Amino acid sequence: MTSSMIVPVIDVQNDNFKELWPAMVLAIKTASFIALDTELSGLGSRKALLAECIEDRYKAICNAARTRSILSLGFACFKKLENKDDDTYLVQVYNLTLLCSEEYVIEPQSVQFLVQHGFDFNKQYAEGVPYLKGNDKGGDSHGINMRMLFVELLRARKPLVLHNGLIDMVFLYQCFYAQLPDKLGTFTADLSQMFPAGIYDTKYATEYELRFAASYLEYAYKKCKLDNSKSLEVGGNGHHLFLEFCKYSGHLSSYVDFRPCLAGSSLEGPLNVCQRFSAYGWCPNGSQCPLSHDTDLIIQHDEKNQVEKKKKRKRKRKNSSQGNVDFEGASENKQAHMELKDGEQGPDQVIPDTEQVDGTPVQGSESSEKMITEKVEEGNGVAEPQAVSADEEIKTDKEKVEGNDVSEPQPLATSDAVKKEKSKRKKLEGGSHRAGFDAFMTGYIFSYAATLTGRVGEPPCSESWLPECLNKVYLSGKSVPMHIVKSTFSKSSKAHIHKMDIVWGKSFSSSVASKAEGTV
């Protein structure tokens, strides 16, 4: 059973962007790593986004990034507290509502999906933080704006963490950095210099390191949270993951959206699991589906299947002398999660490996779905928030709220109220799909995986938290990831070199030139 906690997410709009700027920049500078997530206005053709050739796939994503926009950006700053036992992080989460100042395509299906999950388009058009795409225009490279916030992210030289992050990186580059290069090799060369501390993809980590039965964001987050809670309960050896959040007081509390993460459901009796949702975190029938979309129950269902598989393997070994060999591949429930060829259909005709991408369904000939598959500076006018542990967050609100003007939801509700709340959220596809909270979930997965690695004798270091996942980005339908490296055959783009001059000064382009001369 997982424990409950409340995650404070700071909502940032145009009217409080400048006020919160010092806090956001300081959170970025002091973080150990930063997790990002985006909500997009659309992605275009699913077929092109899933092209067999990765170069063609990159071109399709570039076309989407040049014609569509980022509607909201979430980032979670995880700061490891060295004076704490185990692995304890101070977490600050921001959700920025954005508004592209240029014309862009917005797909009806994307609008429908986002509205169903609580996205407020009236708020976006009235209060969204403006930005321009492509190369710098006018005073973009100075002042307080989204492009300079991205520059601060680059200057911080922190590990960047995403979930299924190829599309996010392409959109971030186009919207806040520069015009995208035409070739994938140039793009990856630029990224390797933009983020020297490394890029990590938690979908890749979930698939190939943690090896969960499913790897969509909500499933991976809740599975990590459950496993961490179980480890704490049994008091196993090694490190465990603990979180602390800032406690915001006064007028700052009006900017905070408290997101309750209730304890997991308990499995009682038979459970009719929706196979599509179980595998991908998405179902074409949505709330009309008669089968269960409860991720907590799906995880418990998968764990029950794992126990049964172990028993089956024992029976198999016992009877091996009789020559009876059973297929021990993926579980029946997750068979559909395996990649199929075009035109083929798996059990229950599930569309192959098309997890939701950044909360935006992909428009295509088939049913629309999402592809591919955190102390505030004194003297700056912002009150310094106090750290509070996630465990303390589940105490009664009266204990925590008195005297600090913070109004929080009550996670310790009666059993009837809990049942009612769970019933209301049962069919909420993939959680809230707010970029800020999705970024938090992404950061949680990464911090848990790093803690787990430390427990088996490989403690994370500043150079590489998860050595096997460093600069490897998940690719749907591919058995190998995309590597973020600068090839000897690829040059950095001119737009990137110009931007690096702004980030680091003229010394950057000079160093690039000297390196180039040294290779001649």
KATA-V668707 format. One record per backbone hydrogen bond with DSSP energy under -0.5 kcal/mol. CO is the residue of the C=O (numbers start at 1). NH is the residue of the N-H. If there is no record, write none. Layout:
CO NH
CO NH
This chain:
5 261
6 8
7 9
7 259
8 10
8 93
9 11
9 257
10 95
11 13
12 97
13 16
13 17
16 20
17 21
18 22
20 24
21 25
22 26
23 27
24 28
25 29
26 30
27 31
28 31
32 159
33 78
34 161
35 76
37 74
39 71
39 72
41 107
44 363
45 49
46 50
48 51
53 57
54 58
55 59
56 60
57 61
58 62
59 63
60 64
61 65
62 66
63 67
64 68
67 105
69 41
69 71
71 98
72 39
73 96
74 37
75 94
76 35
76 78
77 79
77 92
78 32
78 33
78 80
79 90
80 82
81 84
86 88
87 242
88 81
89 91
89 244
90 79
91 246
92 77
93 10
94 75
95 12
95 97
96 73
96 98
97 129
99 131
107 110
107 111
108 112
109 113
110 114
111 115
112 116
113 117
114 117
114 119
115 118
119 121
120 124
121 125
122 126
123 127
124 128
127 14
129 99
130 146
131 101
137 140
139 142
143 145
145 149
146 150
147 151
148 152
149 153
150 154
151 155
152 156
153 157
153 158
154 157
159 34
160 200
161 36
162 164
162 202
165 169
166 170
167 171
168 172
169 173
170 174
171 175
172 176
173 177
173 178
174 134
183 187
184 188
185 189
186 190
187 191
188 192
189 193
190 193
190 194
191 195
193 196
195 198
198 160
199 471
199 472
200 162
200 202
201 205
202 206
203 207
204 208
205 209
205 210
205 211
206 211
206 212
216 220
217 221
218 222
219 223
220 224
221 225
222 226
223 227
224 228
225 229
226 230
227 231
228 232
229 233
230 234
231 235
231 236
240 87
242 89
243 390
244 91
245 388
246 248
247 386
249 252
250 253
251 254
252 255
253 256
255 11
256 258
257 9
257 259
258 260
259 7
260 262
261 5
266 268
271 273
272 292
273 275
274 278
275 279
276 280
276 282
277 281
280 356
283 286
285 288
286 289
292 274
293 295
294 298
295 299
296 300
297 301
298 302
299 303
300 304
301 305
302 306
303 307
304 308
305 309
306 310
307 311
308 312
309 313
310 314
311 315
312 316
313 317
314 318
315 319
317 320
319 322
319 324
320 323
323 325
324 326
331 334
331 335
332 335
334 337
335 338
336 353
341 344
346 349
347 350
350 346
351 354
356 358
357 360
358 40
359 361
360 357
362 369
363 46
366 364
369 362
373 372
377 380
381 383
383 385
386 247
388 245
389 393
391 394
392 395
396 399
396 400
397 401
398 402
401 404
401 405
401 406
404 250
405 407
406 408
409 411
411 413
414 418
415 419
416 420
417 421
418 422
419 423
420 424
421 425
422 426
423 426
425 428
427 429
428 431
430 433
434 438
435 439
436 440
437 441
438 442
439 443
440 444
441 445
442 446
443 447
444 448
445 449
446 450
447 451
448 452
449 453
450 454
451 455
452 456
453 456
453 458
454 457
464 461
466 469
466 470
467 470
469 472
471 484
472 201
473 482
475 478
482 473
483 485
485 487
487 490
493 497
494 498
495 499
496 500
497 501
498 502
499 503
500 504
501 505
505 508
506 510
507 511
508 512
509 513
510 514
511 515
512 516
513 517
514 518
515 519
516 519
516 520
517 520
